[in-house]
Amino acid sequence: MRRHPRRGEAGREVTDQLPSPRGADVGRRIGVGLMYGLWKPRVLGAWRVPTTGPVILAVNHSHVIDGPMVMGVAPRPTHFLIKKEAFIGPLDPFLTGIGQLKVDRDTTDRSAITRALGVLENGGVLGIFPEGTRGEGDFASLRAGLAYFAVRSGAPIVPVAVLGSSDRRGRLIKGLPPLRSRVDVVFGEPFEAGDGSGRRTRTALDEATGRIQKQLAAHLENARRLTGR
């Protein structure tokens, strides 16, 4: 795996392992097989995702399959920030192996922050659920993490709406959408979160969060109109 250097408290250079780009590519291939094999994804606007350079995918989150669905249909391999509670048993080495990032949502997880910024510094794609947890998936309440990563890295944000994953329960597996049902994934236009000043103050991040929320809400409304959801 690549390593991202940073400075320790004593001034010594220390390293944090970055998630493997190759692993994320493997994860994307697995996602393609599973998502297209179990459901019928309809993908709109994937061409809007920049083909090179750092990108943040901001994804609404109403169902457990939303992350794997985006991993499978996105045009580039994606490293998602995933709550540490998902890294249990055999899922821990599996998720780590496919380039996903473990994050402790109850603290300021500096290790996860360093790795996520390292992904963007290396020109990769970082996936974030800006609502922080599963809910209505309407971007109504955003955490500040998305604004921090966008302003700090300068990476554009691509809004992503996943629609249809939580509409109905399957008959065979109650916790999943019905097999072979349609799930829509709509990628929006990339946008910059900052105001161009380069400020990283609390006020600047709060203002960036407000701008982001408006953009994401507008994209979700447009995605629902396009898909009839």
LINUR-V205903 format. One line per field, one symbol per residue. psi: psi as a letter, one per 30 degrees, with the letter a starting at -180 (. if undefined). burial: b if it has 24 or more other ideal C-beta (glycine too) atoms within 12 Angstrom, else e. A space follows every 10 residues. Layout:
psi->???
burial->???
This chain:
psi->llkjklklfg fkklkkklkk eeeeeeeeee eeeeefeeai kjkkgfffkk fllkkkjjkl jflffeeeee effkfkkkjk jkkfffikbf fefeeefggl kkkjffljie eeeeeeeeee eggakkkkjf fflkbfgggf jklfeeeeee eefgklkjkk kjkffgelkl eejffllkkg lkkkjjkakk lkelgffgkg leeeeeeeee eeeeeeeeee eeeeeefg.
burial->eeebeeeeee eeeeebebbb bebbbebbeb bbeebeebbe bbbbbeebbb eeebbbbbbb bbbebbbbbb bbbbbbbbbb bbbeebbeee eeeebbebbb bbbeeeeeee bbbbbbbbbb bbebbbbbbb bbbbeebbbe ebbbbbbbbb bbbebbbbbb bbbbbbeeee eeeeebbeee bbbbbbbbeb bbbbeeeeee eeebbeebbe bbbebbbebb eebeeebeb
